[in-house]
Amino acid sequence: MSDLKSKFLEVYSTLKSELLNDSTFELTHVSRQWINQMLDYNVPGGKLTRGLSVVDSFKLLKEGEELTDDDVFLACALGWCIEWFQAYFLVLDDIMDNSQTRRGQQCWFRLPKVGMIAVNDGILLRNHIPRILKKHFRGKPYYADLLDLFNEVEFQTASGQMIDLITTLEGEKDLDKYSIALHHQIAQYKTAYYSFYLPVACALLMINENLENYTDVKNILIQMGNYYQVQDDYLDCFGSPEVVGKIGTDIEDYKCSWLLVKAVELANEEQKNILTDNYGKEDPICVGRVKDLYKTLKLQGVFEDYENKSYEMLINSINAHPSKAMQAVLLLFLGKIYKRQK
């Protein structure tokens, strides 16, 4: 695994160098320095799970075939396209959520020299992806499908982000509009497609498979994405910021969190009033009251029950899939997230 990660990071350096020397735009010394720093700050800093999953999936789907150096490089390059995609969304998401930290450091837009330049940096990050794809995949039979895939998943992710954001509008605060169905819709579109489906879809395209033949796999990965988002919501409240890498703000941001939906389901009228009076306020006392209510309602136990049932359901779905190689891919994904702490 460490060999794969070091190879993966080598490919990042190659791709970054190519982008810094892209002839389409003549960079000055200052602008080249800016992009270099911006990329290093935002792209390779996370767990790299999504990107490495492309390489892992590709290897498993090749079922023991010897991979060429070119195969590995291309799988890594596609993995990095997803990491670039992730960075693009996170840079803009942190601005929209007014977040403080990301991956254990200050959000990019909070750096004194950056500020709202981060909006344009996000756009640049998104535009780097087709540059990478054009350079390395233009001659491949699946090139057009790759472009379609990234465009489609971007649209799904941005649409999920929109739903997430418009539910928190000031003046329209109504906890009754938050439901499991709404939470699933946000999780599916905002998280599941790009975090779970996209890496596997990239690997399938690399072995010249038709994605339309894999709707069952897509459905399992979306279920996994929903489960992942519930974990994320739980860790936002109950996780350690030192371990998770960011300070949770779902309560302050009036987010349609799984914990909030469950609290509304389980609360009596008096407890619902506590939620109505305190949810969505930045006052630490209000945040504390919401967290105390979550504990009173034993939501930690409710989450553990949900996690165990989700795992069992996913295992059954995976074992029912006819392809042993695809089972291995799906089990790899599930193993990375089951009972995660960050």
Sequence and secondary structure as in RCSB ss.txt:
>XXXX:A:sequence
MSDLKSKFLEVYSTLKSELLNDSTFELTHVSRQWINQMLDYNVPGGKLTRGLSVVDSFKLLKEGEELTDDDVFLA
CALGWCIEWFQAYFLVLDDIMDNSQTRRGQQCWFRLPKVGMIAVNDGILLRNHIPRILKKHFRGKPYYADLLDLF
NEVEFQTASGQMIDLITTLEGEKDLDKYSIALHHQIAQYKTAYYSFYLPVACALLMINENLENYTDVKNILIQMG
NYYQVQDDYLDCFGSPEVVGKIGTDIEDYKCSWLLVKAVELANEEQKNILTDNYGKEDPICVGRVKDLYKTLKLQ
GVFEDYENKSYEMLINSINAHPSKAMQAVLLLFLGKIYKRQK
>XXXX:A:secstr
 HHHHHHHHHHHHHHHHHHHT TTS   HHHHHHHHHHHHHHSTTS  HHHHHHHHHHHHHTTT    HHHHHHH
HHHHHHHHHHHHHHHHHHHHHHT SEETTEE GGGSTTTTTHHHHHHHHHHHHHHHHHHHHHTTSTTHHHHHHHH
HHHHHHHHHHHHHHHHTT TT   GGG  HHHHHHHHIIIIIIIIIIHHHHHHHHHTT  GGGGHHHHHHHHHHH
HHHHHHHHHHHHHS HHHHSS   TTTTT   HHHHHHHHH  HHHHHHHHHHTT   HHHHHHHHHHHHHTTHH
HHHHHHHHHHHHHHHHHHHT S HHHHHHHHHHHHHHTT   
